[in-house]
Amino acid sequence: MKAINAIRMGGVDVLPLIEGGKGVSVSTGISSGHWAAAGGAGTVSIVNADSYDAEGRTVPQIYRGRTRRERQQELIAYAVAGGIAQVRIAHDLAGGRGRVHANILWEMGGAEEVILGVLEGAPGLIHGLTCGAGMPYRLSEIAARFGIHYYPIVSSARAFSALWKRSFHKNPCGLGGVVYEDPWRAGGHNGLSNTENPLAPEDPFPRVLALRQAMRGFGLHETPIIMAGGVWCLEEWEDWIDNPELGPVAFQFGTRPLLTRESPIPEAWKRRLLTLKKGDVFLNRFSPTGFYSSAVNNPFLRELQARSERQVAYSTEPVGEHVAAYGVGARARQVFMTEADREHVRLWEREGYTEAMRTPDSTLIFVTPDRAREILADQVACMGCLSECRFSNWSQRGPDYSNGHRADPRSFCIQKTLQAIAHAGTEGADEVMDNNLMFGGTNAWRFATDPFYANGFVPTVGQLVERILTGR
């Protein structure tokens, strides 16, 4: 195994090991501070991070606003307070070692307000700003304003080129690195384009090489590329290290830091990670962002799958084969479907799925009355956690704050489920793990097979970094 040497990144020499940022309340100041103290770059997620009261208790994020716009302002305030609190913790724990980065999704609701609020409230404590889930054109401008480095997350050379030509070229010195997040292997939301097959993963080497070639065309020969997604042990990436074709490369670890003593996720989540099998994490497109995402295939995701499978197309007038009448809702508003679909509906109704809900695609899904009430309540309670949400039809752009489409009951409230799983207590924790979204990289199954975790061993962050430096 080649030696893992320090790399020049963000103006200093650090280990080429980056902690991947994970919100909500998963990449905290404690986990990222210890990662930085070990010599790498720790990453605080400022996506609705936890804040604390004077006694050190977590402040519950309760929304009292009457309108979605009012609730979004509350959400932004929570996110700013939480981001500042976590960054301060990370800075103190790092003790001047490594780097402390902050991560945010560009498509988070009020992302710019949150970034600015955290940077203003924690001056000098953040060394780099990492941003993906969208096209963060203003990232370089914000970084320049505060004198920090920026790290855009992209999944193709084409995406980076677009960002560079539009805005990043104005602040070339502030570009600390470019994160290539593999759209098939990374956990959380993924940047698959409409031309890429979600079922056919591509070799990352040619894609990263194309990114380096594009960067060289812009004079970015020594700017590191950070490989993210599918990185478990470095001996599997040895041909990338000191490879003159690729230039400086660092590696981001998003999944492995979940299972450390400093990781804030509930113990039930950690236990679940040790039981996963290959294939238990898969790409899906249920997220209200519209992006593909990678998550554990638990009962929560299976219910969403089944929800979409109980789906039929309809028309408002009898057209072609759509001649079977059906009454939707309390007023039994008449729509038309095919005779075959009408038979499917009769079967679903006998199984208890008696509530028809319209989707933006002129289809109906069928759910139980309890599920229908839950979906509608979650849509009404939307707090604008995204810039646009297909589940609730929210948009943060006025004047009507709507994305112009019908709310989509095939999706879910992502803020609700991520808060629930991150803050599960000990009582009923396994049920919480089953019935909420559990993000994970596609390599999460390796916890169960890697001898490092034998007999349920959970390392400290420092022990994990030491292990990674061995190549294993």
C-alpha positions, 0 to 999 in steps of 0.5 A: 500500500502506498503511503498516504501523504498530506495534501495541500488543500485550502492553503494548508497541508492536511491528510487527504481524508475528508469527512462527508457532511450529512444532515439532518443532525448527523455530521455534528461538531463533535464528529467533525471536530474529532475528524479534524483533530485527527489531521483531516478535514471534518465537515459540519452539516449546517442543514438544520443542525441542532442548537442548545439552550443555556443548560445544554439541552437540544432545542426542539424545532417546533414550528408555530407560524401560520403560513409556510413562509412564516414557518420557513423563516423559523426553520432558517433561524433554527438552522443558523443557530444550530450551524453556529453551535456545531461549528463552535464545537468542531473548532474547539475540538479540532484544537487548531489541527486539520480543517473544519468545513461546513456543508449545505445543500444548495436546494435547502430552503433559505440556503443562502440565508443560512450560509450567511448567518452561520458565517457571520455568527461564527467568524473565522471558525470555518475554513471551507464551504462545501455545497451540492444538491443543485448548481451553487453558482454563488458559492464562490462569491460568498466564499470570497466575501468571507475569505474562505475556500469553497468546495463545490460538489459535482458529478460530472466534468460538464457540471463543473465546467458550467459552474466555472464559466458562469461564476467560479472563474471570478474567484479561482484562488478560493477554490480549495478543491472539487468534490466528485460525488459518484452518482451511483455510489454515494449516500444521500441525494445523488446527481444522476442526470436524465441521460444516465442509467440509475441501474448501470453504474459507470466506472468513476475513473474515466469520469474523474479523469474527464473532470481533471482534464476540464480543470486543467483547461481552466489552469487548475492543475494542482487543485485537489479532486475529492473522490466521494461515494463508494470509498471504503478502504484506500487499498482499493484506490491505490492506483489513484494515489500519486497518479499523474493523470489525475493529479492531486486526489483526496478521498471523502468518507461519508458512510464509515464515520456513521459508526464511530463512538463520536457519531451522534446517530442513535445506537439502534441505527448503529446496530442496524448498520452492522446487520446490512447485507449487500443490496440493502441500500439502493437508489430510489426517486421518492425524495421530494427534491426530485433527485435520486437518493441512496438509502436503506431499503427498510419498511419506510421505503417499501411502503413508498414503493407499494404506494406507487405500485397501487397507481392508475392513470385517469382522465377527466372525460371518457377517452379511448379505453378510459371509460370506467367511471370512478368517484374520487374523494368525499364528493365522488368527483368522477374520473375515468380509467380503463376497465383493467385498472378498475379491477385493480382498484377493486382489489386494492379497496378490498385490501383496505386501500380505499382512499384515492389521491391525485398526483401531478401526473394525472394518476391516482394512488390508493392508500389506507384512510390513516395513510391519507390523513397522515400525507395530507397533514404532512403536506399542510404542515410544510415548513419550507425546508427545501427551495422547492418540494414536490411533496407539498408543492411548496416553492420559496419564490413568491408571490404564491410560494407554489411550484405550480404543480399538484402536491405529490402524495407519492413522496414524503416530508423529508424534514419530518423523517430525518429529524425523527430518525436522528433524534430517536430515543431508546424506547421504540427505537427499532420501530423508528429505524423501520419507519423513517428514511435511513440514508446510506452509501451503497457500501454500508453493507461492508460494516457486517463483513469488515473484520475491523468491526468484528464482534460489534466493535465501534471505533473512535474517530481517531481509531477509524482514521488510523485504520484508513491510513493503513489502507484497510 
